[in-house]
Amino acid sequence: MILFTALLPPEDVVTALEAELARQGVDPALRWSPPSNWHVTLGYYGDVPEIPDLALSGRPAPRLWIEGAGTFPGVLWLNVAGEELAELAAAAGAGADGRKYRPHLTLARYAKEDPDAGKAWAERLMPFRTEPWVAREAVLMRSDRDERGTSYRVVERYPLNG
């Protein structure tokens, strides 16, 4: 089972983002992630046989907001900023593989051969910013793939203090 820990955006943030995307219009060159899949990854564990022992409950709840946009090859994302976020992600295992942690919310995927598709959207979404929110829990999520695509479901919840 493929597992990762994440923070889920609250409904008002999801609604604001949906409204912004509707205002911007639909681009068929991008494969948009459904709002039900939107999350901020803390730690990625990959295909593991059992649930990892995580000490996340009771850690300080981060104060977060979305501000700015960017791309990885083939991925359009929104930047997630916050207080206490890096510390929570480190506790969840981010950076254990030597890569720098970049908190983000994946919005869409596009052909790596067409980098301009993502870059144009990143420029359009750069001014977008949400109101801050406090993440009251981290979740352990399972990723499942089938003929309809990838879906995520919460396996375990870790309440945060704050």
SEKOLGU-161855 format. One record per residue (C-alpha): residue number from 1; residue in one letter; x, y, z. Coordinates in steps of 0.05 Angstrom, whole numbers, plus 5000, padded with zeros to 4 digits. Example, Ala and Ser with C-alpha at 12.3 -4.5 7.8 and 13.67 -1.06 7.14 Angstrom:
<atoms>
+------+------+------+------+------+
: resi : resn :   px :   py :   pz :
+------+------+------+------+------+
:    1 :    a : 5246 : 4910 : 5156 :
:    2 :    s : 5273 : 4979 : 5143 :
+------+------+------+------+------+
</atoms>
This chain:
<atoms>
+------+------+------+------+------+
: resi : resn :   px :   py :   pz :
+------+------+------+------+------+
:    1 :    m : 5000 : 5000 : 5000 :
:    2 :    i : 5026 : 5069 : 4981 :
:    3 :    l : 5023 : 5116 : 5041 :
:    4 :    f : 5038 : 5189 : 5057 :
:    5 :    t : 5021 : 5239 : 5111 :
:    6 :    a : 4986 : 5304 : 5092 :
:    7 :    l : 4948 : 5365 : 5114 :
:    8 :    l : 4880 : 5375 : 5082 :
:    9 :    p : 4857 : 5445 : 5064 :
:   10 :    p : 4792 : 5468 : 5098 :
:   11 :    e : 4728 : 5476 : 5058 :
:   12 :    d : 4733 : 5552 : 5053 :
:   13 :    v : 4802 : 5546 : 5022 :
:   14 :    v : 4777 : 5493 : 4973 :
:   15 :    t : 4718 : 5537 : 4955 :
:   16 :    a : 4763 : 5598 : 4943 :
:   17 :    l : 4810 : 5557 : 4900 :
:   18 :    e : 4753 : 5527 : 4860 :
:   19 :    a : 4726 : 5598 : 4848 :
:   20 :    e : 4794 : 5622 : 4824 :
:   21 :    l : 4802 : 5564 : 4776 :
:   22 :    a : 4731 : 5575 : 4749 :
:   23 :    r : 4748 : 5649 : 4739 :
:   24 :    q : 4811 : 5630 : 4701 :
:   25 :    g : 4776 : 5580 : 4656 :
:   26 :    v : 4789 : 5508 : 4638 :
:   27 :    d : 4850 : 5486 : 4600 :
:   28 :    p : 4844 : 5417 : 4567 :
:   29 :    a : 4921 : 5413 : 4561 :
:   30 :    l : 4923 : 5400 : 4636 :
:   31 :    r : 4897 : 5341 : 4675 :
:   32 :    w : 4866 : 5374 : 4736 :
:   33 :    s : 4867 : 5340 : 4804 :
:   34 :    p : 4798 : 5337 : 4834 :
:   35 :    p : 4788 : 5379 : 4897 :
:   36 :    s : 4778 : 5314 : 4937 :
:   37 :    n : 4852 : 5298 : 4923 :
:   38 :    w : 4880 : 5366 : 4943 :
:   39 :    h : 4929 : 5361 : 5001 :
:   40 :    v : 4996 : 5384 : 5027 :
:   41 :    t : 5043 : 5325 : 5033 :
:   42 :    l : 5084 : 5322 : 5097 :
:   43 :    g : 5120 : 5256 : 5088 :
:   44 :    y : 5119 : 5203 : 5033 :
:   45 :    y : 5131 : 5130 : 5052 :
:   46 :    g : 5119 : 5096 : 4986 :
:   47 :    d : 5095 : 5024 : 4979 :
:   48 :    v : 5100 : 4996 : 5050 :
:   49 :    p : 5072 : 4932 : 5079 :
:   50 :    e : 5045 : 4964 : 5143 :
:   51 :    i : 5027 : 5030 : 5174 :
:   52 :    p : 5090 : 5066 : 5199 :
:   53 :    d : 5095 : 5087 : 5271 :
:   54 :    l : 5088 : 5162 : 5269 :
:   55 :    a : 5094 : 5210 : 5328 :
:   56 :    l : 5053 : 5267 : 5301 :
:   57 :    s : 4995 : 5272 : 5350 :
:   58 :    g : 5001 : 5332 : 5397 :
:   59 :    r : 5053 : 5369 : 5355 :
:   60 :    p : 5040 : 5443 : 5344 :
:   61 :    a : 4986 : 5458 : 5292 :
:   62 :    p : 5015 : 5498 : 5234 :
:   63 :    r : 4983 : 5563 : 5210 :
:   64 :    l : 4982 : 5558 : 5134 :
:   65 :    w : 4963 : 5597 : 5072 :
:   66 :    i : 4970 : 5588 : 4997 :
:   67 :    e : 5011 : 5641 : 4962 :
:   68 :    g : 5041 : 5636 : 4893 :
:   69 :    a : 5047 : 5581 : 4842 :
:   70 :    g : 5101 : 5541 : 4807 :
:   71 :    t : 5118 : 5479 : 4767 :
:   72 :    f : 5158 : 5416 : 4772 :
:   73 :    p : 5168 : 5379 : 4706 :
:   74 :    g : 5096 : 5360 : 4686 :
:   75 :    v : 5064 : 5387 : 4750 :
:   76 :    l : 5028 : 5453 : 4765 :
:   77 :    w : 5025 : 5469 : 4840 :
:   78 :    l : 5008 : 5524 : 4889 :
:   79 :    n : 5059 : 5543 : 4942 :
:   80 :    v : 5038 : 5530 : 5014 :
:   81 :    a : 5070 : 5576 : 5066 :
:   82 :    g : 5064 : 5571 : 5140 :
:   83 :    e : 5088 : 5574 : 5211 :
:   84 :    e : 5109 : 5508 : 5243 :
:   85 :    l : 5101 : 5472 : 5176 :
:   86 :    a : 5174 : 5454 : 5165 :
:   87 :    e : 5179 : 5425 : 5235 :
:   88 :    l : 5117 : 5383 : 5227 :
:   89 :    a : 5140 : 5358 : 5159 :
:   90 :    a : 5208 : 5339 : 5187 :
:   91 :    a : 5173 : 5300 : 5243 :
:   92 :    a : 5133 : 5264 : 5188 :
:   93 :    g : 5197 : 5246 : 5151 :
:   94 :    a : 5203 : 5301 : 5098 :
:   95 :    g : 5275 : 5310 : 5077 :
:   96 :    a : 5297 : 5242 : 5102 :
:   97 :    d : 5315 : 5224 : 5031 :
:   98 :    g : 5361 : 5285 : 5025 :
:   99 :    r : 5313 : 5325 : 4982 :
:  100 :    k : 5292 : 5395 : 5003 :
:  101 :    y : 5220 : 5398 : 5028 :
:  102 :    r : 5176 : 5442 : 4985 :
:  103 :    p : 5105 : 5448 : 5013 :
:  104 :    h : 5055 : 5452 : 4956 :
:  105 :    l : 4986 : 5432 : 4933 :
:  106 :    t : 4986 : 5397 : 4866 :
:  107 :    l : 4933 : 5425 : 4819 :
:  108 :    a : 4946 : 5392 : 4753 :
:  109 :    r : 4992 : 5351 : 4710 :
:  110 :    y : 5012 : 5364 : 4638 :
:  111 :    a : 5058 : 5334 : 4586 :
:  112 :    k : 5130 : 5345 : 4606 :
:  113 :    e : 5144 : 5358 : 4533 :
:  114 :    d : 5100 : 5421 : 4538 :
:  115 :    p : 5130 : 5460 : 4597 :
:  116 :    d : 5097 : 5524 : 4573 :
:  117 :    a : 5028 : 5497 : 4591 :
:  118 :    g : 5046 : 5494 : 4664 :
:  119 :    k : 5088 : 5557 : 4666 :
:  120 :    a : 5031 : 5598 : 4635 :
:  121 :    w : 4984 : 5574 : 4689 :
:  122 :    a : 5035 : 5586 : 4744 :
:  123 :    e : 5041 : 5658 : 4721 :
:  124 :    r : 4965 : 5666 : 4720 :
:  125 :    l : 4958 : 5637 : 4791 :
:  126 :    m : 5018 : 5673 : 4821 :
:  127 :    p : 4976 : 5729 : 4852 :
:  128 :    f : 4926 : 5680 : 4884 :
:  129 :    r : 4929 : 5678 : 4960 :
:  130 :    t : 4883 : 5648 : 5011 :
:  131 :    e : 4866 : 5670 : 5081 :
:  132 :    p : 4908 : 5635 : 5133 :
:  133 :    w : 4881 : 5573 : 5167 :
:  134 :    v : 4904 : 5528 : 5224 :
:  135 :    a : 4913 : 5454 : 5207 :
:  136 :    r : 4883 : 5419 : 5267 :
:  137 :    e : 4903 : 5349 : 5244 :
:  138 :    a : 4952 : 5312 : 5201 :
:  139 :    v : 4927 : 5250 : 5164 :
:  140 :    l : 4958 : 5186 : 5140 :
:  141 :    m : 4932 : 5174 : 5070 :
:  142 :    r : 4931 : 5114 : 5024 :
:  143 :    s : 4938 : 5124 : 4949 :
:  144 :    d : 4899 : 5077 : 4903 :
:  145 :    r : 4902 : 5075 : 4828 :
:  146 :    d : 4850 : 5045 : 4782 :
:  147 :    e : 4823 : 5056 : 4711 :
:  148 :    r : 4791 : 5122 : 4735 :
:  149 :    g : 4857 : 5150 : 4761 :
:  150 :    t : 4886 : 5160 : 4830 :
:  151 :    s : 4845 : 5169 : 4893 :
:  152 :    y : 4865 : 5180 : 4965 :
:  153 :    r : 4832 : 5158 : 5029 :
:  154 :    v : 4848 : 5174 : 5101 :
:  155 :    v : 4875 : 5115 : 5140 :
:  156 :    e : 4893 : 5149 : 5206 :
:  157 :    r : 4885 : 5217 : 5238 :
:  158 :    y : 4935 : 5254 : 5283 :
:  159 :    p : 4905 : 5312 : 5323 :
:  160 :    l : 4951 : 5372 : 5328 :
:  161 :    n : 4955 : 5424 : 5385 :
:  162 :    g : 4935 : 5494 : 5370 :
+------+------+------+------+------+
</atoms>
